[in-house]
Amino acid sequence: MSATLLEQTRAAHEEVERLEKCVVQELQRDTKSHKERLHQNHRVNNMLLASLASTTKLVDIYEDKDNARRDEIASLGGQGGGQNVFTAFYDRFKEIREYHRRHPSAQVLDTGDDPEELLKEEPYIDFSGEEAYGKFLDMHELYNRFLNSKFGHPIEYSAFLEEFYQTHQIARHHKLTKQYQEYLTEVTEYLLSFFERTQPLQDINKIFSKVESEFEERWEAGTVQGWEDKGVGNGQSLTTRSGSLVDVDDYDSLEDLIELGPERLKEALAALGLKSGGTVQQRAERLFLTKGTPLEELDRKHFVKGYQAPNQKKSSKEIAQQVATSKNLALAEVKLQRLCELLQEAIEETKGHVEKKQALTYEEMEAEREEEEVAAESESEDDEQAIYNPLKLPMGWDGKPIPYWLYKLHGLGQEFKCEICGNYSYWGRRAFERHFKEWRHQHGMRCLGIPNTKNFHEITSIKDAIALWERIQERQGVNKWRPDLEEEYEDLDGNVYNKKTFTDLQRQGLI
């Protein structure tokens, strides 16, 4: 029966429904750790791929390009060969009985009403030790390639993580080299692999198709960063690694160029294809030659060896090929930047992890590694042995629920809410009284502009706290020293007045 198209159709529909049920059950499960969430996403992704394969098979069957399904339905209805319905039915029934007579050991396969069997599978995900099961990036090999390349420069690994996707800082003549193109491909492939391993439910093809459509508009408008001239610029102005624009026409004398320093002059010359060696004076003189003079009119001796002379005019075919190459490079860089946006959290986590490791000693690193191993073992034990806690009692120091009598003694079932703390709940009288001196309550009082003193103990309502503070301020105003009424003055006759009366009499000339 499984050989008939109708039975295959029924089995495929059943498989799709079972997979949908599995996906729903899997997504309803709570995950406690990063590893569990990652496994859950991969299990869901595998089930979605299996469902997609079944639906693709169903589409092919329903299209019925060879008319096999139509013929099978016609034969079941007795429309072929002059047979009626009952004759066709008994013929098919006879074939089934004959099949099982020849194969007595054949059994009906259990399709698995319980989808938990599919959910127990733990997918294998290949991560390196440095990646820590998808928490951090491992770009050490790419970092070494960057350091040993012509377009790279000495830099720390943590700083490399901040700059590797800023491709607009690399000079144009370096981007056209095979070395840079291979490096860009390897970085993109690694980030794409890491993204697929850590976020399997994301549709990267859909994301890249949107990037490509937006790129076409930006390319035509000339707004792609680093490729504003669409790859056919004349090279008169360039962007250095520091991001500042060097235009020789803005400098009136050779001394002004010397003030730029040797490094900026070297980068400016290298971007134009000129020799970048020599002293600062020689570099400035060489760069100053380009002021008001096209590159094709300069002497060939000023250019580096192997550099294509500007005076060799390119054909329209070569220019079109150069534009196409530049466009492909720009698109690859835009895709790389989009991947970095999607993995921004992982990049930041990696930078923090690297900086933390650089600040640790060897003993501290070993201790941290042992703690991680112990935590992983305890996590696996917790997965194997779930603690029975139907009353949802708090956990004690040994990782087990505390006794019920201790729970009742401390009143941990009594909830206290504090509006000043953002309606945070405190369980038990002891925790509630202690929280008035903790940071959360102090922060809430500071936001209200009220000092956290003993007068506000047991006050949890914002309205009550503001009213009490106003009453305290009024009381302080009554007892406050008032110099106009309480400060005393004495005249020459020995009469005593307060400050206000004395000042009024003095103005009137009576004293």
Salt bridges, closest charged atoms under 4 A:
GLU7 OE2 - ARG10 NH2 2.84
GLU14 OE1 - ARG10 NH1 2.89
GLU15 OE1 - ARG18 NH1 3.17
GLU26 OE1 - ARG29 NH1 3.30
GLU26 OE2 - ARG43 NH2 3.12
GLU63 OE1 - LYS65 NZ 3.81
ASP71 OD1 - ARG70 NE 3.96
GLU95 OE1 - ARG92 NE 3.82
GLU98 OE2 - ARG101 NH2 2.42
GLU98 OE2 - ARG102 NH1 3.62
GLU117 OE2 - LYS120 NZ 3.96
GLU122 OE2 - HIS39 ND1 3.98
GLU130 OE2 - LYS357 NZ 3.79
GLU131 OE1 - ARG197 NH1 3.16
ASP138 OD1 - HIS140 ND1 3.00
GLU162 OE2 - LYS351 NZ 3.51
GLU163 OE1 - HIS153 NE2 3.83
GLU182 OE2 - LYS178 NZ 3.99
GLU186 OE2 - ARG145 NH1 2.45
GLU212 OE2 - LYS335 NZ 3.01
GLU216 OE1 - LYS327 NZ 3.09
GLU220 OE1 - LYS230 NZ 3.93
ASP229 OD1 - ARG172 NH2 3.11
GLU267 OE2 - ARG241 NH1 3.35
GLU333 OE2 - LYS175 NZ 3.40
GLU341 OE1 - ARG338 NH1 3.03
GLU348 OE2 - LYS351 NZ 3.32
GLU366 OE1 - ARG369 NH2 2.73
GLU368 OE2 - LYS356 NZ 3.32
GLU373 OE2 - ARG369 NH1 2.78
GLU433 OE2 - ARG429 NE 2.94
GLU458 OE2 - ARG429 NH2 2.78
GLU458 OE2 - HIS457 NE2 3.75
